[in-house]
Amino acid sequence: MSPTTRNQGHEHRIARRFIVFALATAVAAVALLSPPSLIRNVSAAPDARDFSFGQDGLVVIWPEFTRNCLAIQPDGKILVAQMGYFGHNEFVVLSRYLQSGELEWRKLVPGTVVAAGGLYMKPRLRVLIRPDGQIVVVRTRNGNSVIALFNSNGSVDASFGSGGLLVGVRDVGVLPDNRLVLLNVASLSIHNTSGALVQTIPLPYISVSGEGELAVGKDGRIVTVYKNLMAVFNSDLTPDSSFCPGGLCNSSGSNLRIANDGKIILALVFDYTRAGGSYFFRYLPNGSVDTGFGTLGVFHLDIGEGDASGFPVEGDPTNFTVDDAGRVVVAMYNINYAFDRVCVIEADGSSAEFMKIDGFLPGTITDIALQENGKLLVTGSRLLLNFETVLERYHYSDERTSGANLRFETTRTNPAETVSPGHRITYTIRVVNDGPAKAGHVTFENAIPNGTTFVSFDAPQGWVTYQQPHGFVGNKVSCSGYRLESGQSAEFQLTVRVNSTVAHGTQIINISQVSSLVPDPMLFNNTTFSTLTVQ
């Protein structure tokens, strides 16, 4: 090839690259200049993998872990507790992941490095988020159990219990006031936020073998289940007289959940040799059977005939959740570790549909969790890859196609216009969601204005403050809430003091920002400013 020909080819490549660059720039400019829409459509199918998470929607957690469970913090960060083995010892670690799938930190759970004691003894592992943002990790195996408390930043709360630990429980729940409810071998007890025992009552129907389940509703009602008996208590451990006669009701189930509307859902799974499949029972808050669910309150899930392996597929009763619409989302497993799936049972129990969970074929799904932005998280092990533990995220809710327009409605300052050195300024800031969708995992941030010192910050009930204004880079307050429904508002109040050294005529500028994991079509109104002059 002649030098002239090579030069012409080089010039053509440059020209093509310039044209591609120009077209891309034009498309970007049109997108930026186009008026915002209240609806942001996403072309992904309801059960498509979320490719914005990790590598093509998947994150490899850590190899050879046998048990994993999930929890979602109010700001949307993902907590994964994992049980693994090192030699003859068993241990639990707690990890936190960002929305991108990037690992933020990983911590060993204290008190969980113990002798394995046999691989066939099924353990229990749970992660709970207290209303104040503290993280509760519960590990139980054969009567040996431990509760560890972490701060929201991942550090162990050494003031909890004995060096950050409580021992000897079967199951744990969290009350709305941050106290813990412990289901023990034959008793039910309440512990304060530091782990100290407050109150206990005997439960003679609880087996000494450690069987039994516990759930706490949003209203503080405590539900316990053992074999054929379900009992409901108030938050002071008195029997709930509105539930069946004397707070006791006959029932069957191996695990339970309390839906947002107060309905109680129990799961019962039969061994495959009985060819029974899985049963889900739903009760009204007063203990009566919800006849609007399935057949007289029961939904039978038996799909053995459709399994190419010839074995019935059963839903793990420790791993199901209930979405906002009342649908029951169940992690499915097969006894020969093939074709694990996620099944969604309709709110009325009329039918069930399987999501196309493709990352665990073959494998075993150990837990699922729904995020407030309409995404489904799935964790488990892939058997063909040396039991490699993975975390996947899928599209789930139709709300993913809708935007949530968060905006600042009002910002009031006291005083209104001018302030003197040494005096206080109180900012009252209101955020509203104009919809049309709910805003999930909402975060409010407010920088501490230059020339001032932090005094106090108040957020709505149920919001979690993740960092204090002192000693952190950026000098700001930050808090998060799980959701803000369409039409709802939230009010925050920040008080600061003007430093005595601030010169007259200085402008004190306060900047507030709000964001959500649900797409916001109008980002220009997610920031607000207010200015005062020092006189």
C-alpha positions in Angstrom: 0.0 0.0 0.0 1.4 3.4 -1.0 1.9 6.2 1.6 -0.8 8.2 -0.2 -3.3 5.4 0.2 -2.5 5.0 3.9 -2.8 8.7 4.5 -6.2 8.8 2.7 -7.4 5.8 4.9 -6.2 7.6 8.0 -8.1 10.8 7.0 -11.3 8.8 6.3 -11.1 7.2 9.8 -10.7 10.7 11.4 -13.6 12.0 9.3 -15.8 9.1 10.4 -14.9 9.6 14.1 -15.7 13.3 13.8 -19.1 12.6 12.3 -19.9 10.1 15.1 -18.7 12.6 17.7 -20.8 15.4 16.1 -23.9 13.2 16.0 -23.5 12.1 19.6 -23.0 15.7 20.7 -26.2 16.7 18.8 -28.2 13.9 20.4 -26.9 14.9 23.9 -27.8 18.6 23.2 -31.3 17.7 22.1 -31.8 15.6 25.3 -30.5 18.4 27.5 -32.6 21.1 25.9 -35.8 19.0 25.6 -38.5 19.9 28.1 -38.7 17.4 31.0 -41.5 14.8 31.1 -43.4 13.7 34.1 -43.1 10.1 32.9 -39.8 8.4 32.3 -40.3 5.2 30.4 -37.9 2.3 30.8 -38.0 -0.4 28.1 -36.9 -3.3 30.4 -39.3 -6.1 31.0 -40.8 -6.5 34.5 -38.4 -9.4 35.3 -35.4 -8.2 33.3 -32.0 -8.1 35.0 -31.0 -4.5 36.0 -27.8 -4.0 34.0 -27.0 -0.8 35.9 -26.1 -3.0 38.9 -22.6 -4.5 39.1 -21.4 -6.4 36.0 -24.5 -6.9 33.8 -26.8 -6.9 36.9 -24.7 -9.3 39.0 -22.1 -8.9 41.7 -19.9 -11.8 43.0 -20.0 -11.5 46.8 -17.6 -14.2 48.1 -17.1 -17.8 47.2 -18.3 -20.8 49.3 -20.8 -19.1 51.5 -23.7 -21.3 52.6 -26.3 -18.8 53.8 -27.0 -15.2 52.8 -29.7 -12.8 53.8 -30.6 -9.2 52.7 -31.8 -6.0 54.2 -32.2 -2.5 52.7 -31.4 0.7 54.5 -33.6 3.8 54.1 -31.1 5.4 51.8 -31.2 2.3 49.5 -27.8 0.8 50.4 -27.8 -3.0 50.4 -26.8 -5.1 53.4 -25.8 -8.7 52.9 -25.0 -11.0 55.9 -23.2 -14.2 54.9 -22.3 -17.3 56.8 -19.2 -19.1 55.7 -16.5 -21.5 56.9 -12.7 -21.3 57.4 -11.3 -24.7 58.2 -13.5 -26.2 60.9 -14.8 -22.8 62.0 -18.0 -21.0 61.0 -18.3 -17.2 60.9 -20.6 -14.4 59.7 -19.7 -11.2 57.9 -21.8 -8.2 57.1 -21.3 -6.3 53.9 -22.8 -3.1 52.5 -23.1 -2.3 48.8 -23.8 0.9 46.9 -26.6 1.2 44.3 -23.9 0.6 41.7 -23.1 -2.8 43.2 -19.7 -1.5 44.5 -18.7 -2.9 47.9 -18.6 -0.1 50.4 -17.4 -2.1 53.5 -17.3 -5.6 54.9 -17.3 -6.4 58.7 -16.9 -9.6 60.7 -19.9 -10.0 63.0 -18.5 -10.4 66.5 -19.3 -13.6 68.4 -19.9 -15.7 65.3 -16.5 -17.4 64.9 -17.4 -20.8 66.3 -17.0 -24.5 65.6 -19.1 -25.4 62.6 -20.8 -28.3 64.4 -22.0 -30.1 61.3 -22.9 -28.8 57.9 -26.4 -30.4 57.9 -27.8 -28.4 60.8 -29.7 -25.7 59.2 -28.8 -22.2 60.5 -30.8 -19.1 60.7 -29.4 -15.7 59.7 -31.3 -12.4 59.8 -30.5 -8.7 59.3 -33.0 -6.1 60.7 -32.9 -2.3 60.4 -34.1 -0.5 63.5 -36.1 2.8 63.0 -33.0 4.7 64.3 -30.9 3.2 61.5 -29.0 0.7 63.7 -28.3 -2.7 62.1 -29.3 -5.9 64.0 -27.6 -9.1 62.9 -29.0 -12.4 64.3 -27.3 -15.8 63.8 -28.8 -19.0 65.3 -27.8 -22.6 65.0 -29.0 -25.5 67.2 -29.8 -23.3 70.2 -26.6 -21.3 70.0 -27.4 -17.8 68.9 -26.0 -14.3 69.0 -27.3 -10.8 68.3 -24.9 -8.1 67.2 -25.7 -4.4 66.8 -23.9 -2.2 64.3 -24.1 1.5 63.8 -25.4 2.7 60.5 -21.8 3.4 59.3 -20.8 -0.2 59.9 -19.0 0.1 63.3 -20.0 -2.2 66.1 -22.1 -0.7 68.9 -20.0 -1.9 71.9 -22.5 -0.4 74.3 -25.1 -3.0 73.3 -25.5 -6.0 75.5 -22.2 -7.5 76.6 -19.5 -6.0 74.4 -22.1 -5.5 71.6 -23.7 -9.0 71.8 -26.8 -10.7 73.2 -27.0 -14.5 73.3 -29.5 -17.3 73.6 -32.4 -16.3 71.4 -34.5 -18.1 68.7 -35.8 -15.1 66.7 -35.8 -11.3 67.0 -38.1 -8.5 66.0 -37.8 -4.7 66.2 -40.5 -2.5 67.8 -41.3 1.0 66.4 -39.5 2.6 69.4 -36.3 0.7 68.6 -36.6 -1.8 71.4 -36.0 -5.5 70.5 -38.4 -8.4 71.0 -36.7 -11.7 71.6 -38.3 -15.1 71.2 -36.4 -17.4 73.6 -36.7 -21.1 74.2 -39.9 -20.8 76.3 -40.4 -17.0 76.8 -40.9 -13.7 75.0 -38.9 -10.7 76.2 -38.4 -7.1 75.4 -35.0 -5.4 75.6 -34.2 -1.7 75.5 -32.0 -0.1 72.9 -28.9 -1.0 74.8 -29.9 -4.6 75.1 -30.9 -4.6 78.8 -33.9 -6.8 79.7 -37.1 -4.8 80.3 -39.8 -7.3 80.5 -40.4 -11.1 79.9 -43.4 -13.5 79.9 -43.4 -17.3 79.7 -44.6 -19.1 76.5 -45.2 -22.7 77.5 -46.2 -23.7 74.0 -42.8 -22.8 72.5 -40.7 -26.0 72.0 -37.4 -26.3 73.8 -36.0 -27.4 70.5 -36.0 -23.8 69.5 -38.7 -23.9 66.8 -40.9 -21.0 66.5 -41.3 -17.8 64.5 -41.6 -14.1 65.3 -42.8 -11.0 63.4 -43.5 -7.4 64.5 -46.0 -5.2 62.6 -45.7 -1.5 61.9 -48.1 -0.8 64.7 -46.0 -2.8 67.2 -48.1 -5.9 67.3 -46.0 -9.0 68.1 -47.0 -12.3 66.3 -45.5 -15.7 67.3 -46.1 -19.0 65.7 -45.3 -22.5 66.7 -46.8 -25.6 65.1 -50.6 -25.3 65.3 -50.8 -22.2 67.5 -50.4 -18.5 66.7 -50.4 -15.8 69.5 -50.5 -12.0 69.1 -49.3 -9.6 71.8 -49.3 -5.9 72.2 -46.0 -4.0 72.5 -46.2 -4.3 76.3 -46.5 -8.1 76.0 -50.1 -8.2 77.0 -52.2 -10.6 74.9 -54.0 -8.8 72.1 -57.7 -9.5 72.9 -58.8 -8.4 69.5 -57.1 -11.3 67.9 -59.1 -14.5 68.2 -60.2 -15.5 71.7 -57.6 -14.2 74.2 -54.9 -13.5 71.6 -54.5 -17.2 70.6 -55.5 -18.8 67.3 -55.0 -22.2 65.7 -52.8 -22.1 62.7 -50.1 -23.9 60.7 -47.0 -22.4 59.3 -43.2 -22.5 59.4 -42.6 -18.8 58.9 -44.7 -15.6 58.8 -44.7 -12.0 57.5 -47.0 -9.1 58.4 -48.1 -7.1 55.4 -48.3 -3.3 55.4 -52.1 -3.6 55.8 -51.7 -5.7 58.9 -52.6 -9.0 57.4 -50.6 -12.0 58.5 -49.2 -14.5 56.0 -47.9 -17.9 57.0 -45.9 -20.3 54.8 -45.9 -24.1 55.2 -43.7 -26.3 53.1 -44.0 -30.1 53.0 -41.1 -32.4 52.2 -41.0 -33.5 48.6 -41.5 -37.1 49.5 -45.1 -36.1 50.6 -45.7 -34.4 47.2 -47.4 -31.6 49.1 -45.7 -28.5 47.7 -46.0 -25.2 49.5 -49.0 -23.6 51.2 -49.5 -20.0 52.0 -52.2 -18.9 54.5 -53.5 -15.4 55.0 -55.3 -14.0 58.1 -57.0 -10.7 58.8 -55.6 -8.6 61.6 -58.3 -10.0 64.0 -57.2 -13.6 63.4 -60.0 -14.6 61.1 -59.2 -16.4 57.8 -58.9 -14.0 54.8 -61.4 -15.8 52.5 -60.4 -13.3 49.7 -57.1 -15.1 49.3 -56.8 -18.3 47.3 -59.2 -21.0 48.3 -60.7 -20.0 51.7 -57.6 -18.2 52.7 -55.1 -20.8 51.4 -52.9 -20.8 48.2 -51.4 -24.1 47.2 -48.2 -23.8 45.2 -47.2 -27.1 43.7 -45.4 -27.1 40.4 -43.7 -30.5 40.5 -45.2 -31.6 37.2 -43.6 -28.7 35.4 -40.1 -29.4 36.6 -37.9 -31.2 34.1 -36.0 -32.9 36.9 -39.1 -34.8 38.1 -39.0 -33.4 41.6 -41.5 -30.9 43.0 -40.2 -27.4 43.5 -40.9 -25.9 46.9 -40.7 -22.3 48.3 -38.3 -21.8 51.1 -40.6 -20.5 53.9 -37.8 -18.4 55.4 -37.5 -16.3 52.2 -40.6 -14.6 51.1 -41.8 -11.0 51.2 -45.0 -9.0 50.5 -45.0 -6.0 48.2 -47.1 -2.8 48.5 -49.9 -4.3 46.4 -50.2 -7.4 48.6 -48.5 -9.8 46.2 -46.4 -12.5 47.9 -42.9 -12.8 46.4 -41.3 -16.1 47.2 -37.8 -17.5 46.7 -38.1 -20.9 45.2 -35.7 -23.8 45.4 -35.5 -27.4 44.1 -34.4 -30.3 46.2 -31.8 -31.3 43.6 -30.5 -27.7 43.3 -31.8 -27.1 39.8 -34.0 -24.4 38.3 -34.3 -22.0 41.2 -36.8 -19.3 40.6 -38.8 -16.4 42.1 -42.5 -16.8 42.2 -45.0 -14.0 42.6 -48.5 -14.9 44.0 -51.2 -12.5 43.2 -52.7 -10.5 46.1 -56.0 -12.4 45.9 -54.3 -15.7 45.7 -55.8 -16.4 42.3 -52.6 -17.3 40.4 -48.8 -17.4 40.5 -46.3 -16.3 38.0 -42.5 -17.1 37.8 -39.9 -14.4 37.2 -37.1 -15.1 34.8 -34.3 -15.3 37.3 -31.5 -16.6 35.2 -28.4 -16.2 37.4 -29.0 -19.4 39.5 -29.3 -22.1 36.9 -28.5 -24.4 38.5 -28.1 -23.0 42.0 -29.8 -22.2 45.2 -31.5 -18.8 46.1 -31.2 -18.0 49.7 -32.9 -14.6 50.1 -34.8 -11.9 48.2 -35.6 -8.2 49.1 -37.6 -5.5 47.4 -36.2 -2.0 47.1 -38.4 1.1 47.3 -37.5 2.0 43.8 -39.2 -1.1 42.3 -36.1 -3.3 42.1 -35.8 -6.9 43.3 -32.6 -8.2 44.9 -31.7 -11.9 44.8 -28.8 -13.6 46.5 -27.6 -17.2 46.5 -25.0 -19.7 45.2 -24.3 -20.9 41.7 -23.4 -24.6 42.0 -21.5 -24.9 38.7 -19.1 -22.2 39.8 -17.8 -23.8 43.0 -20.8 -22.5 45.1 -19.9 -18.9 44.0 -22.1 -16.5 46.0 -23.7 -13.8 43.9 -26.1 -10.8 44.3 -28.4 -9.9 41.4 -30.8 -7.1 40.8 -33.9 -7.3 38.7 -36.7 -4.9 37.6 -39.9 -5.8 39.4 -42.5 -3.1 39.9 -44.3 -1.2 37.2 -43.5 1.9 39.1 -40.1 1.9 37.6 -41.6 3.5 34.5 -42.9 6.5 36.5 -41.1 9.5 37.8 -41.4 11.1 41.2 -41.0 14.9 41.1 -39.5 15.9 44.4 -39.4 19.7 45.0 -39.0 22.2 47.8 -42.3 23.7 48.7 -41.3 26.3 51.4 -38.2 27.4 53.2 -38.7 29.6 56.2 -36.0 31.3 58.2 -36.1 32.8 61.7 -35.1 35.7 61.7 -36.4 36.4 58.2 -33.8 38.9 56.8 -30.9 39.9 59.0 -29.1 38.3 61.9 -26.4 39.4 64.4 -23.2 37.5 65.3 -23.7 35.0 68.1 -27.5 34.7 67.4 -29.3 31.6 66.1 -30.9 30.9 62.7 -33.6 28.3 62.3 -34.4 27.0 58.9 -37.7 25.2 58.3 -37.6 23.3 55.0 -40.5 21.4 53.5 -40.2 18.9 50.7 -43.2 17.6 48.7 -43.5 14.8 46.2 -45.7 15.8 43.2 -45.6 12.2 41.9 -47.0 10.6 39.9 -45.0 7.7 41.6 -43.8 7.3 45.2 -40.3 8.5 45.8 -38.3 5.6 47.2 -35.2 5.8 49.4 -35.4 9.6 49.7 -32.3 11.5 51.0 -32.3 15.0 52.4 -29.0 16.9 52.8 -28.2 20.3 54.2 -24.7 21.8 54.3 -23.9 23.8 57.4 -23.7 27.4 56.2 -20.2 29.0 56.2 -19.8 31.2 59.2 -22.1 29.2 61.4 -22.0 26.4 63.9 -24.4 23.5 64.1 -27.0 23.5 67.0 -29.7 21.0 66.2 -31.4 19.1 63.4 -34.9 17.5 63.4 -36.2 15.1 60.7 -39.7 13.5 60.4 -40.5 10.4 62.4 -39.1 7.3 60.7 -36.3 9.1 58.9 -32.7 8.1 59.8 -29.9 10.5 60.2 -26.8 8.8 58.9 -24.1 11.3 59.8 -23.7 14.0 62.4 -22.4 17.5 61.3 -19.3 17.4 63.4 -16.1 15.6 62.3 -17.3 14.7 58.8 -15.9 16.0 55.5 -18.3 18.5 54.0 -19.9 19.5 57.4 -23.5 18.7 56.6 -26.5 16.9 58.0 -27.9 14.0 56.0 -31.0 11.8 56.6 -33.0 9.3 54.6 -36.5 7.9 54.6 -37.8 4.7 52.9 -40.5 6.5 50.9 -42.5 9.6 50.3 -45.8 8.9 48.6 -47.2 11.0 45.8 -48.8 14.1 47.4 -47.0 13.6 50.7 -44.5 16.1 52.2 -41.8 16.0 54.8 -40.5 18.9 57.0 -37.0 19.4 58.3 -35.6 21.9 60.8 -32.0 23.0 61.1 -30.7 25.4 63.7 -27.3 27.0 63.6 -25.5 29.8 65.4 -23.7 32.6 63.6 -20.1 32.7 64.7 -19.1 35.8 66.7 -16.2 36.5 64.3 -18.4 36.9 61.2 -18.1 40.4 59.8 -21.1 42.8 59.3 -22.5 42.6 55.8 -21.6 38.9 55.4 -24.2 36.8 53.6 -25.1 33.5 55.3 -26.2 31.1 52.5 -28.1 27.9 53.3 -28.3 25.2 50.6 -30.6 22.2 50.9 -30.9 19.2 48.5 -33.2 16.3 48.1 -33.0 13.1 46.0 -34.6 9.7 45.5 -33.6 6.4 43.9 -36.8 6.7 41.8 -36.1 8.8 38.7 -36.9 12.5 39.1 -37.9 14.2 35.8 -37.3 17.7 37.2 -34.0 17.8 38.9 -33.8 21.7 38.8 -36.2 22.0 41.7 -34.3 19.5 44.0 -32.1 22.3 45.4 -33.1 25.4 47.3 -31.2 28.4 48.6 -31.9 31.0 51.3 -29.8 34.0 52.2 -29.5 36.1 55.4 -27.3 39.2 56.0 -25.2 39.6 59.1 -25.9 43.1 60.5 
